[in-house]
Amino acid sequence: MLTVNLDGDNMAEKILVVDDDLDSLKLIGLMLQRNGYDVIAANAGNQAIAKAVSDRPDLIILDVMMPDMNGYEVCRRLRKNPETKAIPIIMFTAKTLIDDKVAGFEAGADDYLTKPTHPAELASRVKAILGRNNTQRPVALNRGTTIGVLGAKGGVGATTIAMNIAAARLMAGDNPILADFRPGAGSLGLTLGFNNARGMANVLSKSVEEIHSRLIESELATHSSGLRVLLSSTRPLESYHNYPLESELAVIDTLRTMGRPLVFDLGSGLSQQVTRLQAEMDHLIVVVDSSTITLTMAREIMAEIEPTRPEPSNIHVVVVNRAASSNPPSWSEVEQMVGHEIRAIVSLASELMYQATYAHTPVVLYQPTAIASSQIIKLSEDIHLRVRAPVGGESAT
């Protein structure tokens, strides 16, 4: 076994490097040492798992191609072990195909680097991952990040984006919960194959004192993929009830203790309820299409909600393209019309979406290598990497 130790400060962050190529181990170890890290090493999969349990590194850099066990399997086993599941992992390989990258994220990797990599890029990625992990660590066990998804108007795909971001985080090894905050107008349940799901309304009908994790757990439905969902039904009578703000906040706060992250479908447009709920979201995704009408409506929404957001950078505008346009606006024109930078463009091919909906499966799970799936997976990764401590000093994961 090769072990590289940094002399000096015992408080240096510890990185486990796993590679069956001893030359690669030495090179990566040297680059990390020069940046002040304490480096330990393993040259086989089983050895890596044992070292992760015994040495509790702050980060693992994991090669994919190894003789006894490939990196994907090592990553999956580390994620299943409660003692190692929270350790961030960077996959490191010579493979460059999108399928290989998707496989790495599906196994639970936090980031992906291809060989050869420039020392500055390696240092930057390591610093970003460790910085995020250190910021989150004090409350990683009890608070989850809230991600709200809001459509600028109906029909732009907000529900699809919410469902697939949650599914993408499940693929990445997280423990997400997807919640439909639209009693009486919830379509998530039907999309995922659940009929007459009324979990959200059942919870909101209780007093604040009665809303706790046991109650919500009893109302959660579990999709065949393992994704947990708190659903609203399409029964119009549910939408007539004016649920107390305190009950809605209690649901959000309780869900924070049950999953990481929490993804909320907030529907479309602003209402009194949506305005107060979006303020509770650590990250808010505003979904638009490229039509002038939608972009104008989105600009008005942004003008209303931006003053309520402690971090405007945590508002993410996502443009959904469903069909080709003869004269679509450019990226910069969309940003100018909305008054906010675009975080992502997602191309939802109608035939693929129909097939995934017919199968009651999020498209990122139905066909992970499709263009739309790759775009949504990348969006989920981007937001995941942007998680920071919200106002008040507490951090979320």
DOGUKE-56493 format. One record per residue (C-alpha): residue in one letter; x, y, z. Coordinates in steps of 0.1 Angstrom, whole numbers, padded with zeros to 4 digits, always signed. Layout:
residues N
aXYZ
...
//
This chain:
residues 397
m+0000+0000+0000
l+0013+0034-0009
t+0007+0062+0016
v+0018+0098+0012
n+0018+0119+0044
l+0023+0156+0046
d+0047+0168+0073
g+0036+0196+0095
d+0001+0208+0105
n-0020+0179+0117
m-0051+0200+0109
a-0046+0197+0071
e-0075+0183+0053
k-0071+0147+0044
i-0076+0133+0009
l-0077+0097+0000
v-0064+0090-0036
v-0074+0057-0051
d-0056+0045-0083
d-0040+0012-0093
d-0013+0031-0113
l+0014+0040-0088
d+0028+0067-0110
s-0006+0084-0111
l-0008+0081-0073
k+0025+0098-0068
l+0018+0125-0093
i-0017+0133-0079
g-0003+0131-0043
l+0025+0155-0051
m+0001+0180-0067
l-0022+0178-0036
q+0007+0181-0011
r+0019+0213-0028
n-0015+0227-0020
g-0012+0219+0017
y-0033+0187+0019
d-0026+0155+0039
v-0026+0127+0013
i-0032+0090+0019
a-0035+0064-0008
a-0049+0031-0019
n-0043+0011-0051
a-0073-0012-0051
g-0111-0009-0045
n-0114-0030-0013
q-0084-0012+0001
a-0100+0021-0006
i-0132+0012+0012
a-0112+0000+0042
k-0091+0032+0043
a-0123+0054+0040
v-0137+0037+0071
s-0105+0037+0091
d-0091+0071+0082
r-0123+0092+0075
p-0108+0114+0048
d-0123+0148+0040
l-0124+0139+0002
i-0118+0108-0020
i-0103+0110-0055
l-0113+0078-0071
d-0101+0062-0103
v-0126+0043-0123
m-0105+0015-0139
m-0091-0009-0112
p-0085-0046-0114
d-0104-0059-0083
m-0134-0035-0083
n-0142-0006-0106
g-0146+0029-0092
y-0184+0030-0098
e-0188+0000-0075
v-0165+0015-0049
c-0185+0047-0050
r-0218+0028-0046
r-0205+0009-0016
l-0192+0040+0001
r-0226+0057-0004
k-0244+0028+0012
n-0222+0027+0043
p-0235+0052+0069
e-0199+0058+0080
t-0187+0069+0046
k-0218+0081+0027
a-0212+0118+0034
i-0176+0118+0022
p-0174+0138-0011
i-0160+0118-0041
i-0143+0130-0073
m-0142+0104-0100
f-0109+0105-0119
t-0106+0086-0152
a-0092+0086-0187
k-0128+0080-0201
t-0144+0110-0216
l-0178+0097-0229
i-0210+0112-0215
d-0222+0077-0206
d-0191+0073-0183
k-0198+0106-0166
v-0234+0098-0161
a-0225+0065-0146
g-0202+0082-0122
f-0229+0106-0110
e-0254+0077-0108
a-0230+0059-0085
g-0229+0089-0062
a-0199+0109-0073
d-0199+0147-0065
d-0176+0157-0094
y-0158+0141-0124
l-0124+0148-0138
t-0107+0133-0169
k-0071+0124-0173
p-0048+0141-0178
t-0059+0171-0159
h-0040+0204-0153
p-0028+0209-0117
a-0047+0242-0114
e-0080+0225-0124
l-0074+0197-0099
a-0066+0222-0072
s-0097+0243-0081
r-0121+0213-0080
v-0107+0200-0048
k-0109+0234-0031
a-0145+0239-0042
i-0157+0205-0030
l-0139+0208+0004
g-0151+0244+0008
r-0187+0233+0003
n-0184+0203+0025
n-0168+0223+0054
t-0195+0249+0052
q-0222+0223+0054
r-0208+0200+0079
p-0221+0214+0112
v-0258+0207+0102
a-0254+0181+0075
l-0272+0156+0097
n-0304+0176+0104
r-0312+0202+0077
g-0318+0198+0040
t-0317+0224+0013
t-0350+0235-0001
i-0353+0240-0039
g-0385+0256-0051
v-0396+0253-0088
l-0419+0280-0101
g-0433+0284-0136
a-0436+0319-0151
k-0469+0307-0165
g-0488+0274-0169
g-0475+0248-0194
v-0438+0258-0194
g-0427+0226-0177
a-0421+0235-0141
t-0435+0202-0128
t-0412+0183-0152
i-0382+0202-0141
a-0390+0197-0104
m-0396+0160-0107
n-0364+0154-0127
i-0342+0175-0105
a-0353+0154-0076
a-0347+0122-0096
a-0313+0135-0106
r-0303+0140-0070
l-0315+0105-0062
m-0292+0092-0090
a-0264+0111-0075
g-0268+0093-0042
d-0287+0120-0023
n-0319+0113-0003
p-0343+0138-0019
i-0380+0143-0012
l-0402+0158-0039
a-0433+0177-0027
d-0463+0191-0046
f-0475+0223-0029
r-0506+0225-0051
p-0536+0210-0033
g-0564+0205-0058
a-0541+0210-0088
g-0514+0185-0083
s-0503+0166-0114
l-0471+0151-0100
g-0490+0121-0086
l-0506+0113-0120
t-0473+0117-0138
l-0456+0092-0115
g-0485+0068-0116
f-0502+0075-0083
n-0540+0081-0083
n-0559+0101-0058
a-0528+0110-0038
r-0537+0134-0010
g-0507+0134+0012
m-0500+0171+0012
a-0537+0181+0019
n-0538+0155+0047
v-0508+0170+0064
l-0518+0206+0059
s-0552+0199+0074
k-0535+0191+0108
s-0527+0216+0134
v-0491+0229+0136
e-0485+0208+0168
e-0495+0176+0149
i-0472+0182+0119
h-0441+0161+0126
s-0419+0136+0108
r-0440+0106+0117
l-0471+0121+0103
i-0454+0132+0070
e-0437+0098+0068
s-0471+0081+0068
e-0483+0103+0040
l-0452+0099+0017
a-0455+0078-0014
t-0425+0060-0028
h-0420+0057-0066
s-0406+0025-0080
s-0372+0043-0084
g-0371+0049-0046
l-0379+0086-0049
r-0401+0097-0020
v-0430+0121-0028
l-0455+0141-0008
l-0483+0146-0033
s-0514+0168-0039
s-0544+0155-0057
t-0564+0170-0086
r-0596+0172-0065
p-0607+0209-0069
l-0622+0211-0034
e-0587+0209-0020
s-0578+0241-0036
y-0607+0260-0019
h-0591+0255+0015
n-0570+0283+0028
y-0543+0265+0047
p-0526+0285+0075
l-0491+0298+0067
e-0479+0283+0100
s-0489+0248+0088
e-0471+0253+0055
l-0440+0265+0072
a-0442+0235+0096
v-0443+0211+0066
i-0412+0227+0051
d-0393+0227+0084
t-0402+0191+0091
l-0392+0180+0056
r-0358+0196+0061
t-0351+0170+0087
m-0362+0141+0066
g-0344+0145+0032
r-0316+0162+0014
p-0325+0181-0008
l-0362+0190-0007
v-0377+0199-0041
f-0410+0217-0041
d-0433+0221-0071
l-0448+0256-0065
g-0469+0256-0097
s-0471+0287-0119
g-0475+0324-0114
l-0475+0343-0081
s-0502+0341-0055
q-0502+0350-0019
q-0494+0314-0010
v-0466+0311-0035
t-0451+0345-0026
r-0447+0334+0010
l-0435+0299+0002
q-0408+0309-0023
a-0393+0331+0005
e-0386+0298+0024
m-0367+0283-0005
d-0329+0283-0003
h-0329+0281-0041
l-0357+0291-0064
i-0359+0279-0100
v-0380+0301-0123
v-0390+0281-0155
v-0397+0300-0187
d-0400+0293-0224
s-0386+0315-0251
s-0419+0333-0260
t-0422+0370-0255
i-0453+0366-0234
t-0437+0342-0210
l-0405+0362-0207
t-0425+0394-0200
m-0445+0376-0173
a-0412+0362-0159
r-0397+0397-0156
e-0427+0409-0136
i-0424+0379-0113
m-0387+0385-0108
a-0394+0421-0099
e-0417+0410-0072
i-0396+0382-0056
e-0361+0395-0059
p-0365+0420-0031
t-0376+0391-0008
r-0346+0369-0016
p-0315+0373+0007
e-0293+0359-0022
p-0304+0370-0057
s-0278+0346-0071
n-0299+0317-0057
i-0326+0325-0082
h-0321+0303-0112
v-0338+0310-0145
v-0342+0279-0166
v-0354+0281-0203
v-0374+0251-0216
n-0375+0245-0253
r-0402+0221-0265
a-0402+0227-0302
a-0380+0244-0328
s-0387+0281-0334
s-0381+0299-0367
n-0367+0330-0349
p-0358+0322-0312
p-0343+0349-0291
s-0307+0346-0282
w-0293+0338-0248
s-0284+0374-0241
e-0318+0386-0254
v-0336+0363-0230
e-0315+0375-0201
q-0322+0411-0210
m-0360+0405-0212
v-0361+0386-0179
g-0336+0408-0162
h-0317+0379-0148
e-0290+0355-0160
i-0300+0322-0174
r-0288+0291-0154
a-0297+0265-0180
i-0315+0257-0212
v-0333+0223-0213
s-0346+0208-0246
l-0376+0186-0237
a-0382+0165-0268
s-0419+0158-0271
e-0417+0122-0281
l-0392+0113-0254
m-0413+0131-0228
y-0444+0113-0239
q-0426+0080-0236
a-0413+0088-0201
t-0447+0101-0190
y-0464+0069-0203
a-0439+0049-0183
h-0446+0070-0152
t-0409+0077-0149
p-0388+0109-0148
v-0369+0112-0180
v-0335+0113-0163
l-0343+0078-0151
y-0361+0066-0182
q-0332+0076-0205
p-0303+0091-0186
t-0281+0097-0216
a-0307+0117-0236
i-0298+0154-0242
a-0327+0166-0220
s-0316+0142-0192
s-0279+0154-0194
q-0291+0190-0193
i-0312+0185-0162
i-0285+0164-0145
k-0260+0192-0151
l-0285+0217-0137
s-0290+0197-0106
e-0252+0194-0102
d-0248+0231-0106
i-0274+0240-0079
h-0259+0213-0057
l-0225+0229-0059
r-0239+0263-0052
v-0254+0253-0018
r-0242+0278+0008
a-0252+0288+0043
p-0286+0306+0042
v-0293+0338+0062
g-0291+0332+0100
g-0258+0313+0098
e-0272+0278+0094
s-0261+0258+0063
a-0280+0233+0043
t-0272+0202+0024
//
